[in-house]
Amino acid sequence: MHTQLVKVDNHVDNDESYQQVVDCLRKGEVAAFPTETVYGLGALATDPEAARKIFEAKGRPSDNPLIVHIGTKEEAGRYAAEISETAVRLMDAFWPGPLTLIFKERPGVIAKSVTVGIGTVGLRMPDHPVALRLLRMLGGPLAAPSANRSGKPSPTEAAHVLHDLDGKIPFILDGGATGVGVESTVLDMTSVPPAILRPGGITAEMIEDVIGPVRTETGAAEEEAPKAPGMKYMHYSPDAPVWLVEADEDTIRQAIRVFSKDGGKVAVIGPDELRTDEAGWYFATGPYADPGSLAARLYGALRACDDTAATVILAVETPLEGMGLAVINRLKKAADGKRFIR
């Protein structure tokens, strides 16, 4: 299969470019497109065979549910069995935006492979002009996980998608680099109080300002299908093993020395202030006090490590508040729980 990269620009007429991707999706194929978080790999959420092609292209476990993207708030009622007043307040506050809301699904509408048969559906309205235009021209819901091989760092540029999925999908809509950089917050509206299943660009504090207290539940039992992506499986991992390390200069230097023994080569992903020449490579992600900057650069830095000869990657921990919680969630998944202890 030939993968066609289609560049779109908000300042020129792109109708023909969008239309060829819409036609592809209507025929039951898949296509990658940018959102404000990461690039997604979309297929019609109502078409079981189309959704199957997402799992096939990504190598994604079949019990890992897909988020459904919609182009207007009004569409939510077509796929959710019940939308509470609380949910409406969240939609009004954060849609379009990086917030996925999980509802009980309206039976018989969304393909079972998308919801993995657990009776709920995750919906979000992305805040990206390319994604919204594509969805509105299509006039239907797109199931869309991140457009990468399963388990690898998510793509924040079209080039990342091409690297992972070249020859596996027909189209990539290239709308430039994404902004937020980590996937959407996932909030389960079927529990009381609502539960954050995956932290993201909309923080717990922002949600609580609108609806009051929420709780956090970011894991899933081994024998259960997860309600949201990112709860059960190892994710976001580059080729070399990732270890978390405390945001402390002496601890980072000690970790570099330990992993450099016997010819090991170490890359570090961390804030500007902790840059060190002792590592083979240091990928600075912005000020420590600005986890939003790290979020935007995280996956690019993880992918850049694959272009080095590093045998170990040290990822410096972020502040445990706001967007820092979303970043540390991704780093823990990338490290599969490994943490250097001084």
N, C-alpha and C positions, 0 to 999 in steps of 0.2 A: 504493500500500500504506500502511495506517495502522500506525504504530509505537506499540505500547502499552508504557508504562513501568509496571512492576510492582514496587512497593516491598515488601521483605520485612524482617522484624524478628525477631531470635532470641528475643525475649521474648514473642512472640505466636504463635498458631496460623496458619501460612502454607501449610498443606497444599494448599488450593485454588489458591493462587497458583503454587506449584511445579508442581502437576499440569498446569495449562494450558500451562506452558512445556515440560514433559516430553512432553505429547501433541503439541505443535507439533514438537518435535525428532523424535519417532517417526514423524511424517508426512513427514519429509525436509526440514523447514524449518530455518532458522538462528535463533539467539537469542544475545543478549549477556548475560554474567554476570561478576560480580567474582571475581578471585582475589587473593591477597596481593600480587601484583606489579602488574598492570594489569587492566583489563577485557578479557575475551576474547570473540571471536565464534565460537560453537560450532555444529558440525553433526556428525551421526553419522559417525565416521571410517570406518565400514565401508560407507557409502552413497556411491557415486561422484557421483550427481546432487546429493545434499545438500552434499557437499564443494565441488562446482562453484559452488554459490550463495555460498559464502564468498568465492571469488575474484572473483565477479561483483559482490558488494556492496562489496568493498574496492577493486576495481580493481587487484588484486594480480597480479604476474607469475606465469605458470603454472609456471615452473620453481623457484619459491620454496617449499620444503617447509613443511608445517604440523606443529606439535607436537601430540601426542595426549595428552589428559588422561584420567586414570583415577581411580577412587574408592577403590581398595584396592591394596596392594602385590601381592597374589596375582594380580591381573589381568595383571600385566606378562608372565607366561608365555604368555598367550594371543596376544600380538602380537609378542614377541621370540623369535627362533629359539633363542637361547642366552643364558643369564644367568650370568655368571661369579661366583665367590665374591667377587671384588673389587666387582662391581656390587651384590651383596647387602649388603656392608658399607656402601656408600654409601646404599643405599635405607634401611637400618636407621638410619643416622645423620641423614639429611636429608629423608626422606619422612615425612609430607607436608612440602613446602617448595619453595623456588624453585630446584630443580635438575632439569634435563632430562638424561636419559641416552640416548645414541644407541646402538642395537643393530642387528644384522642382523635384518631383519624375518622373521616367519613368513610364508611365501608364501601369497598368496591370501586374506588376511584384511583388511588395511587397504587402502582404495581407493588406486589408483595415483596419483590426483591429489593425494593427501595426502603420499605419499612421493616424488612426482615420478619414480618409476621407477628410483631409484638403489640399491635393495636394502637401505636402512636405514630405521629408524623412531625418532623421538625421543619418549620417554615421560616424563611427569611426573605426580606426585600433588600437586595444589595444597593449600596450607595456608590454606584459607578456608572457614568454615562453610557459606556459601551455595554455593560451588562443589562442596564435598564432598556436601552434601545433594542437590544437583541430579544429580550423577554417580551417586550411589547409588540414587536413585529411578529414574533412567533405566536403570541396569543395563548400560550400554554405554559405549564410548570416545567422547570428543568431540575432534575436530580443532578446534583453537582458536588462531588468531593473535590479535594485539591487535585490538580492535574499533574501528578507525579507518579512514579512507580511507588507502590505501597511500601511504607516504612522509611522512605527517603525524605530528605528535607523538602518542604512544600515550595512551589515555584512562585517567585515574586516578579519574574520577568518572562516574556515569551521565550527567550533563549533557554531558560531552565526547562520549560515544557518540551521544547524541541529536543533537548538533550535526553530527556527521559522517555519520550513517547514518539520520537521520529519513526515513521513507518508503521505505527500502531493506530493512529487516528487520522482522519482525512483533513481536518482543518484546525488551525490555531488563529484566533482573532488577536492580533497584536495591538494592544492599547497602551503600551508603555509599562513602566514599573508601577507596582501597586503602592498604596500609601500606608495602611495600618501595619501590614507585614505579618501578622499572625491571624489565625482563623477566628471566626466569630465566637462571641460568648454564646453558650447554649444554656437556656433556662427552661427547666421542666415545669410547665404550668399545670401538670396533672397531679402534682404533690402539694401538700399544705404544710408549711409555707412553700412557695416555689423554690426549686433547688437549682443551683448553678452546677451543671454537669461538666462544663468546660469553661474556664475563664478566658476572656478575650478583650476586645477593644472597648466594650461596655462593661465597666467595673461594677463590683457589688455595691459600692457606695453610690454610684450613679443610679442603679436600679432601685436601691432602698430609698433614695430621695423621691422616687415616683410612687412606689407601692408599699414601702415599709419593709420589714425584715425578710431576708431570704437566707437559705442555708446553702452549704457547699457539699457536693457529693461527686467526686471526680474519679471513682473507681468502679469496676464491675467484676462480679464473681466470675471465676474461670469458666464455670458451666453455663453461664447466662449470656444471652445476646445483649450487648450494651444498648442503652436507650439513645446514646449519642456517640458520634465518632470521637476517637481519642481517649476513650475510657478504658479500653481493654488491652490493646496491642501496642508493641514497641513502635514508635513513630519518629519521624524527623531525623533519622540517623545517617550521617555521612559514612564513608568507607571505614575510616579509622575509629576505634572505640572512643567514646566521649566520657570524661570524668568531670563531675562538678567539683569546684574548688571555692573555698571561702574568699570573699573580696578583701584579702589581706596580702600586702606585698610580700612579707616574709613567707607566708604559707604558699603563695604562688611560686616563689623562687625554689622553695624546698620541693614542691611537687615536680617542677621542671627537672631538678637534679635527680630525683628518684626515677622518673620515667626516661631520663636520658642515659641511664646506665646501660651498658651492653649494646651501645649503638642506637638506642632509641632516639627518635626525632619528634619534638613536641611543638604543636601549634597551640596558641592561646587565643580564645575569643573573650574579650573583656573591655572594660571602660577605658576611656582615654587616660585617666589619671594613673592607672596601674600598668601602663605599657612597660615592658622589660625587654632588654636586648639578650637576655639569657635564653629565650625561646627561639626556635628556628624561624617561627612566623608568629606575628602578633596582629590579630585583626581587631582594630579598635572600633567600638560600636557607639561612641558618643559619651557624654558625661554620665557618671554613675547615678546621679540624681535624676536622670532623664530616661527611665525605662522605655518610654515611648520610642526614643531613638534606637534603642537596642532592638525593640520589637520590629521596627521597620527594616533593620539590617541583619537580623538574626539568621534567617534562612540563606541569605546571600553569603554570609560569613561561613556557615556550615558547608555550603556548596564549594566555596573557595578553598576550604581545607582539602577537598578532594583533588584539587589541582596542585597540591604540594606532595612532598614525600613523607608527610607526618605519619608516625605510627601510633600517636596518641594525641587527642585533642582535649585540652583543659578549657572548660567553660566556667567563667567567673559568675558566681551567684548574684542575683539582683535583689533590690529591696523587696521585702515581702508585703507590698501594698500596691494598690492601683494596678497599672499595667505590668508592674513587676511580677505580680502573681501569675499573669498569663505567660510571661516569658519563662519563669521558673518551672511552670507546668510543662512547657515544651522541652526545656532542657532536661528535666527529670525523665521524660519519655525518651529523649535522645540518648541519655546516659544509661537507660534501663536501671535506674536507681543507684548507679555507682558514684561514690563521692570520696574524694581524697581526704583522709584524716591526718592531720599533722601529728 
